[in-house]
Amino acid sequence: MSKSLSDALLTRLNDRTATLAVIGLGYVGLPLAVTAASRGLKTTGLDVDPSKMHRLEAGESYIESVSDEALAEVTKTGRFDWTTDFARLSDCDVIVICVPTPLTRHREPDLSYVENTAREIAKYLKAGSLVSLESTTFPGTTVEVMTPILAESGLTPGKDFFVAFSPEREDPGNASFRTATIPKIVAGDGEAAGKLAAAFYSIVVDKVVPVSTTQTAEAIKITENIFRAVNIALVNELKLIYDAMGIDVWEVIDGAATKPFGFMPFYPGPGLGGHCIPIDPFYLTWKAREYGHTTRFIELAGEINVSMPAYVISRLRDVLDEKCGKGLKGAKILVIGISYKKNVPDMRESPAVQLVDRLLGHGAVAEFHDPHVPAIPKMRDYPNLLGMKSVPECDIAGRGYDAVLIATDHDAVDYAGLAVLGIPIIDTRNAFASRGLPMENVTKA
Ligand SMILES: NC(=O)c1ccc[n+]([C@@H]2O[C@H](COP(=O)([O-])OP(=O)(O)OC[C@H]3O[C@@H](n4cnc5c(N)ncnc54)[C@H](O)[C@@H]3O)[C@@H](O)[C@H]2O)c1
């Protein structure tokens, strides 16, 4: 039975008649859905957020890596549509899950989005389909959490339907790589699922990297993110030490990076941001406890990275004290870049928002300028900052700021214009030196 069901799907994948549903049309899901449709698969995008549906309806992409033109092109072919109606899943051969995997307030994995999605799928799952999870999570989630919920459909995993895990490696703002050109790790639970997953992803991306188990695929993704978190913590710690010694950590890193082997540059910053690096490592921390292990590297890295905003504020306070003879209270500070990452509007876990909040907490007048973010959206930890507007570039010179704090170094900021203000600039991104701008008023932090 299972052989003929999996063979039937394999045939449909090979001749491109298989239908696809992508659940969760965010940073990961929308590019994936558009890429799959552009490569010949009839694709339905599902999301619970009606505002996203309205924007797609208006022909508007809300994700920078998907242009309005690319969206129009796949929509015109009739191979891409979108809905909030999960009943449409009953027509789909392959279902890919790209929903959020955040932490709870107690910094434990919040799998409720994955679980709710699996429950919806179970209602409509048809025999012979493949369900692939892409959300970043701890090893074991696919078979221990998702599969049992899908089995509530009455179908038997590995026999009547097939499950896979294939982590997303999307890098918003990175112009060198697109969904289709990033090699994709793929694993199925069992041989038939593995074959189906490899066949499906070979349509969507140029290079599929099959691995032995879904747990291994889950561990690969989380390892990639832990690697980044730990290395960023290392350079953040080195920044504090070299600052105290009067050595420029960016010059050190760039010098070390001339070694053609054995060194990979990571750069310090005002703290970690985004959906992945501040969050994903703690999925492993939680799961490791079940095996009696602690994740000391991860926790130490977290501690160092989390302490960065306080360090940046203390440097700003010292500079105000030294150069303006005043402290933070009453000082008027302009924060440059409020999103967490250069050249993208993504606000998730942005340390720049924390900097604004801390400055306000110290009695400073804090404002921000960000060419990508017109106003601060709803954020769980900062309801007080909702709606705060970006100061227009043309207004900056006339607002009487005491200091500028570079939190995120978007390319579309007029750094030369900031330099001529003649006020102290605290630069957490090496934005001025890397652009060859005057450094008299700049303090790196
Ligand atoms: N953003 C990245 O760069 C990136 C990179 C690699 C991996 N990931 C991982 O991919 C997953 C998704 O991340 P993202 O950045 O695309 O998140 P996102 O917030 O941009 O998108 C998630 C989407 O899922 C929708 N959603 C939530 N619950 C739903 C439900 N029950 N049914 C249908 N839709 C639902 C939301 O409305 C949203 O549109 C996460 O696990 C994340 O860790 C993200």
The ligand as an SDF file (V2000), in Angstrom:
LIG
                    3D

 44 48  0  0  0  0  0  0  0  0999 V2000
   13.3350   34.7020    8.8870 N   0  0  0  0  0  0  0  0  0  0  0  0
   14.3920   33.9820    8.6470 C   0  0  0  0  0  0  0  0  0  0  0  0
   15.3610   34.5070    8.1430 O   0  0  0  0  0  0  0  0  0  0  0  0
   14.4640   32.4950    8.9620 C   0  0  0  0  0  0  0  0  0  0  0  0
   15.5580   31.7800    8.4820 C   0  0  0  0  0  0  0  0  0  0  0  0
   15.6330   30.4230    8.7180 C   0  0  0  0  0  0  0  0  0  0  0  0
   14.6250   29.7970    9.4510 C   0  0  0  0  0  0  0  0  0  0  0  0
   13.5580   30.5150    9.9270 N   0  0  0  0  0  0  0  0  0  0  0  0
   12.5390   29.7900   10.6530 C   0  0  0  0  0  0  0  0  0  0  0  0
   11.3930   29.6460    9.8270 O   0  0  0  0  0  0  0  0  0  0  0  0
   10.2070   29.7000   10.6220 C   0  0  0  0  0  0  0  0  0  0  0  0
    9.3100   30.8110   10.1180 C   0  0  0  0  0  0  0  0  0  0  0  0
    9.9970   32.0290   10.2420 O   0  0  0  0  0  0  0  0  0  0  0  0
    9.6100   33.3280    9.4430 P   0  0  0  0  0  0  0  0  0  0  0  0
   10.7660   34.2410    9.6070 O   0  0  0  0  0  0  0  0  0  0  0  0
    9.1510   33.0030    8.0750 O   0  0  0  0  0  0  0  0  0  0  0  0
    8.3850   33.8310   10.3280 O   0  0  0  0  0  0  0  0  0  0  0  0
    7.2920   34.9570    9.9380 P   0  0  0  0  0  0  0  0  0  0  0  0
    6.7560   35.4520   11.2140 O   0  0  0  0  0  0  0  0  0  0  0  0
    7.8740   35.9060    8.9430 O   0  0  0  0  0  0  0  0  0  0  0  0
    6.1730   34.1240    9.1850 O   0  0  0  0  0  0  0  0  0  0  0  0
    5.3880   33.1680    9.7990 C   0  0  0  0  0  0  0  0  0  0  0  0
    3.9980   33.2400    9.1770 C   0  0  0  0  0  0  0  0  0  0  0  0
    3.2120   32.1900    9.7370 O   0  0  0  0  0  0  0  0  0  0  0  0
    1.9050   32.6770    9.9170 C   0  0  0  0  0  0  0  0  0  0  0  0
    1.2160   31.8130   10.8700 N   0  0  0  0  0  0  0  0  0  0  0  0
    1.3020   31.7800   12.2110 C   0  0  0  0  0  0  0  0  0  0  0  0
    0.5320   30.8060   12.7090 N   0  0  0  0  0  0  0  0  0  0  0  0
   -0.0480   30.1930   11.6590 C   0  0  0  0  0  0  0  0  0  0  0  0
   -0.9430   29.1020   11.5300 C   0  0  0  0  0  0  0  0  0  0  0  0
   -1.4000   28.4310   12.5920 N   0  0  0  0  0  0  0  0  0  0  0  0
   -1.3400   28.7720   10.2950 N   0  0  0  0  0  0  0  0  0  0  0  0
   -0.9090   29.4460    9.2060 C   0  0  0  0  0  0  0  0  0  0  0  0
   -0.0370   30.4830    9.2700 N   0  0  0  0  0  0  0  0  0  0  0  0
    0.3890   30.8370   10.4820 C   0  0  0  0  0  0  0  0  0  0  0  0
    2.0970   34.1080   10.3720 C   0  0  0  0  0  0  0  0  0  0  0  0
    0.9350   34.8780   10.1480 O   0  0  0  0  0  0  0  0  0  0  0  0
    3.2570   34.5360    9.4730 C   0  0  0  0  0  0  0  0  0  0  0  0
    2.8210   35.0870    8.2560 O   0  0  0  0  0  0  0  0  0  0  0  0
   10.6880   29.8910   12.0520 C   0  0  0  0  0  0  0  0  0  0  0  0
   10.7930   28.6420   12.6720 O   0  0  0  0  0  0  0  0  0  0  0  0
   12.0650   30.4830   11.8840 C   0  0  0  0  0  0  0  0  0  0  0  0
   12.9020   30.2060   12.9790 O   0  0  0  0  0  0  0  0  0  0  0  0
   13.4600   31.8500    9.6840 C   0  0  0  0  0  0  0  0  0  0  0  0
  1  2  1  0
  2  3  2  0
  2  4  1  0
  4  5  1  0
  4 44  2  0
  5  6  2  0
  6  7  1  0
  7  8  2  0
  8  9  1  0
  8 44  1  0
  9 10  1  0
  9 42  1  0
 10 11  1  0
 11 12  1  0
 11 40  1  0
 12 13  1  0
 13 14  1  0
 14 15  2  0
 14 16  1  0
 14 17  1  0
 17 18  1  0
 18 19  2  0
 18 20  1  0
 18 21  1  0
 21 22  1  0
 22 23  1  0
 23 24  1  0
 23 38  1  0
 24 25  1  0
 25 26  1  0
 25 36  1  0
 26 27  1  0
 26 35  1  0
 27 28  2  0
 28 29  1  0
 29 30  1  0
 29 35  2  0
 30 31  1  0
 30 32  2  0
 32 33  1  0
 33 34  2  0
 34 35  1  0
 36 37  1  0
 36 38  1  0
 38 39  1  0
 40 41  1  0
 40 42  1  0
 42 43  1  0
M  CHG  2   8   1  16  -1
M  END
$$$$
